[in-house]
Amino acid sequence: MSHDTNEELLSAYLDGELSANEQQRVEQLIAEQDEARQALEELRSLRETLQSFPRRKLGDGFSDRVLDAAQQHFSSDGGIDPVQRPPIAVNWRRFVWAGAAIAAALMLMFLTPDDDFQSGSELAQRPENAGQELGRGRGIELVESDGLDNDAEPLMRKGGASLSPAEGSLSDALAASPAGPIHADRDAPPVALGFAANLEREKEIAAGEETIATQSQADEYASESEDSMKRRTESYNDDSFDGTAEDWLVRAAAEATESDLVVQLDYYGGSPSYGEFDQVLVNQSIAVTEPNLELVQNADSEESLAVQRRSGTNRGREIAPSSTARLSETLTPAVQFVLVDASAKQVLDATDELRQNRSDFRRIRIQNFTQNQSVSVDDSSLDNLAELAQDKTDTLRSQQARDIPHSVSPHSSVGGRRQRSYAQRIEIRDRAGLSAGLSGKQGGWLKLSIEDRLDRDQPTDPGQAAPTKEFAAADFRALREEEDDQEIPRDAIGDSNQEVDGEHELENLRVLFVLRSVARDTDQSRPSRHESAIETPRDEAVNQPSLPSDR
Amino acid sequence: MTGTFSTGNFSTGFRVKPVKPLITDDAELIQETLAGDSGAFGQLVRKYQDRLFHTMVHVAGSVAEAEDVVQEAFVQAFVKLSSFKGNSAFYTWLYRIAFNTSISRRRKQRPAVSVEAHQEQTGQEPLDVGMPVSDNLEREERAHLVRAALEQLSEEHRTVLVLREMDGFCYETIAQMLDLPVGTVRSRLHRARHEMRGLLKDILQQPS
């Protein structure tokens, strides 16, 4: 190990930012080398000196000066003081979501059938419900139908992206959505995309169906308190939840399927056929969980939507030829959902291949609702991003990537065999600091974060975060090469508890692919508000300070 | 045939996965500000002004410039508060505004007056009266040398060093603030410390 590397390790050791493996190496180094001990002492001394600098203060009147300056800013700028304007008025979408949430809350209270609905307090008095966790254990119901059946009746009738008809602006907005109109369904429970509470299941479930929604689940649903409804309302009132009505549908689908990640692929010329899409999945060895989830209009109620699964798809490798056409008829433009299990790099590789396959590709949008983050990248920016990421992470890759297979926590030794699991997740970060290199381009950059799960599960010093390694997009390739070297068995991937001989394994993400076609001349061709927000700091970077996103 | 599909805790379709919570007090103050109470923002300013100022003195290069930067950053934060999503700590967001503000101002303005020069002019730096005089002098002498060394660092190295050593931020937070990979933060910190050790070899090898 080079002297420089040792010094870097010592520096990070001082900060408590080493992986368990590195920590071990440094401790050994300190035990063996006077030079290392001396260097560590000097680093500590430097820290003490820096921390002993007198703290400077601005004085009590500073906050008044700030507020005065802010007032002047508005006066001179002709702007509107944010405190004089409700933030919800900033854009109409926030109003829409607030409306949706309020509508949902109202419908929960008023539209649920009386015989199934009990107030939270009533339910709480029932001993069998004591300790019941709200929101736990409810399921969505996916119904298979014959893909060749022309009537294509979704067997699940209780579904519905039920939105209050009283919410005129919302209904209008949704009707204008390329994803198709969504109507209020007064007869259905207020659920999204046909998931969740199944209050009328006895009379509506078609023969042969099975459901995991039980009476107790309905009770749980009914017992949801006003507080929890309020919380939901607030969460939908979150500014981060921006986007169009179709975004809302995608989000709901992601929620329902508990997807870690949503990859939305937009095409101008219509969604790719399933066969085309599936070939990419095969090429990337991506396992399909649910091959063809569809968002369809409920056959016997125009006012609700349902997600359904086709039969006879054999894990997604075959599909009725008519399905794509029928889907297009059902919803224009087509939206198709495919749920897969894939590692982060598989997702990136697949999206790369998908965008190259078609000349009418418009954009890839990757969304991680868990992180409340999303970013859109267009065709041209991907290469830029890759270059930028490459540039930004040379050091990282050379110094850290090689540690991955060897970064084994000392307490992860099981029966003499090393065991380690990594959790992968993609984080989308903004690029305030990268904007100069991306002038005129859209995009963001992707960061793969690998956590030592074993470390995380161990009791740790609360002040010390679990060691985390991060890689930018370009590092996926390096990572993949390393994995190839390790020859990780395919069947080991996805089970974080499975022991792999002496090496690591990668946990898969549940990824919902959303295939859509978009018209060239619709609003969809314009950047979303989110994208615009990303662009803004770069455009203003020269003349005024860029305002970072707080993502 | 019907398939069922478990979704764990998915409930009504209107639940969303938890948003990373704000620090409670900050969240309340932000909400109150957005609801029209500018006094709440004043509280936020008072809460963070000195912390931000102390850091920005070393980033901006002078006390006066740091004060301007901090003020401008708070104004920007106030103006754009409705765009704050709460996915990071308010201070992290605020720091990034201040950092960007500092860089932007430096591009436009004259070379900043150094901390040293400004201190000589204004005598603003207070002595810690809680320490004996001899300790204070020795401490001040060390601080003087370290500060001079700090100014010799490149901006990118000085910034990570200040954020880590003076503010105590973890690598992840620094990475968020500066929009860098964590590995780069680690590497820059190492470089900054390496340079500082070289510049301060004599005093660092003595007990502080």
Interface residues (C-beta under 8 A of the other chain):
Chain A: E7 E8 S11 A12 D15 E17 Q38 A39 E42 L43 S45 L46 R47 E48 T49 L50 Q51 S52 F53 P54 R55 R56 K57 L58 D60 F62 S63 D64 R65 V66 L67 A69 A70 H73 F74 G79 P82 V83 Q84 P86 P87 V90 A100 A101 A104 A105 L108 L134 G135 R136 G137 R138 G139 I140 E141 L142 V143 E144 L155 A161 P190 V191 A192 L193 F195 A196 A197 A206 G208 E209 E210 T211 I212 E220 Y221 E224 R232 S235 Y236 D238 D239 S240 F241 R251 A252 E255 A256 T257 E258 E290 R309 S311 F369 T370 Q371 N372 Q373 K392 T393 T395 L396 Q399 Q400 R429 D430 R431 A432 G433 L434 K447 A465 T468 K469 E470 F471 A472 A533 P537 A541 V542 N543 Q544 P545 S546 L547 P548 S549 D550 R551
Chain B: M1 T2 G3 T4 F5 S6 T7 G8 N9 F10 S11 T12 G13 F14 R15 V16 K17 V19 K20 T33 L34 A35 G36 D37 S38 F41 G42 Q43 V45 R46 Q49 D50 F53 H54 V57 V63 E67 V70 Q71 E72 A73 F74 V75 Q76 F78 V79 K80 L81 S82 S83 F84 K85 G86 N87 S88 F90 T92 W93 R96 I97 N100 T101 I103 S104 R105 R107 E125 P126 L127 D128 R139 R142 A143 V146 R147 L150 L161 V162 R164 E165 M166 C170 Y171 E172 A175 Q176 L178 D179 L180 P181 V182 G183 T184 R186 S187 L189 H190 R193 H194 M196 R197 L200 I203 L204 Q205 Q206 P207 S208
